Amino acid sequence: MTQELSPRMRRMLEIVYAVDGVAAARVWQWPGDGGLSKTIAIAVRPAPRTSPQELLQRVEAAVAGMREPDEEWEFGLLET
């Protein structure tokens, strides 16, 4: 079963794909411990000749404005 992305998650993907050097991206969201907070995870695949660490920093900065106080965010790389 395929689940439709929320408008917020769709917007996160749009912002991430707008970062120079992103070849692919995925976002996930799930409830945190106790159901009070939630976790957002964003993973990207760098384009060729793109520094993975620098790319993760740029992606994190690009979506920083979307972070809500009750959320934990994680960033990582998609396997190739």
N, C-alpha and C positions, 0 to 999 in steps of 0.2 A: 504494500500500500504506500503510495506517495503522498506526503503531507505538504500542503502549501506553506511557503515561507510567509511569516508575518511581514507587514510593511517595514517594520524596524529592521528585521534581519535582512530583508531585500536591500534596504538602504545601506546597511553595513557592507554588503557585498559590492554594491555600486562604488562606495568610497574606496574599498580595498582595491578593486580592479582599476581605479583611476590612478593608483600609485604606480609610478614608473618602475618597471622591472618585475611586475607581478605577471606570471604566465598562467597561473591557476590559483583558485582560492576556494575555501570552504569555511562555513561558519556553523557552529553548534551552540545550542542552549539547553541547559538542564537545571532542575532545582538543586540548590545546595543542601548542605546538611540541615536537617530540621525543617526544610521547606521554606525558611524565611528569606534566604538569599538565593541568588541563582548564579550560575557560572556561564560565561560566554567564552568559547574557544574559537580562535581564528587561526587557520593554517594556510600558508601560501607556498607555491612553487616558484622559485626565482627563474626569471628569463636567463638565457645564456649570458655569461659575462657580467652577472649581477652578484654582488656580495650578499650572501644570505643574511648575515648579521645586520648589515646596514639596511637591507630591505625590511627586516622585522622591525627595526627601530622606526623606519619611515611609516610602516603600516600602523604601528602602535600610536604614533603621533597623529596620523590621519583620522583615526577613529576615536581619539581621546574624548572628544566632545560628546560622544554618544553614551559614555559610561554613566551609569546610575549609581547612587551611593550604596545600594544593597547588592552590588554585583562584584564578582571576582572575574577577572579576565586572564586568559592564557593565550600565548602566541607561540606558534611553532611552524615547522616546515612540513609540507606534504612530501611523502616519499615519491621518488621518481620511478 
